Amino acid sequence: MSRPVGDSEMIDEKALELGRLLGQSTEYQTLHRAEEQLRADKETVAKLEQIQTLAREVDEVIRGGGMPEEKTTTAYEAAVRELELSAIGQAYVVARANFDKLMTHVNQQISAGIEKGTTSSIITL
């Protein structure tokens, strides 16, 4: 069963509105500020680059069927721990967790709406 062209446009409008509201949420604003602080701190940027480099090394070794060297995994874990224990890192982790909780709730509401829509004989867009 095809849907009228107007339905697609209305869904797009609702999605844009939801995105706008999410962008204005406290959770997103806090996450955005935390990300800016991460990028503005040279020491943190260097730590992130180190983590990414070590993660790539570990991934390459595993893709090749091997096990990464203990010094590589230890260095990776230490770098992640240092980042998470820094004030900037902690602020980011908390902000990310709060935004993820919001998005989980939003996705649950969308799923509930879909479920309700499939059982309703009335189109309510």
Phi, psi and omega in degrees: 000120181275153182258146179300150181305324181299328179298317180299316179296319180293320178297317177301315179299315180296320179296318178297319178297316177299316178299318178298315180296320177297319179296334179268354183292153176301319182299316180289318180300319179295317178297317180300315178296319179296320177295319178298319179295322177300311183291334183278342183265112185301320180296318180292319178299317179297320179295317178298318179296320177298316180299315180296319179297313180295321179297319178297318179299315180297315180300317181297316180296316181294318177300327179280001178089007182257182175247134180295152178296149182299323181295327179290312180293324178294317179296319179298309181299320179294318180295317178296315180300315179300317179297314182294332181274346178286154180301317180294317179296317179297317179299319179293314182300317180294315181297318179297316180297317180294319178292321178298322177297317178300314182294325176298316179297315179300315180296324176295319179294320178297315179299319178296320178295320177297313180300317179295321180294327181284338181262351181267138178271354180255128177278122186243027178289000000 
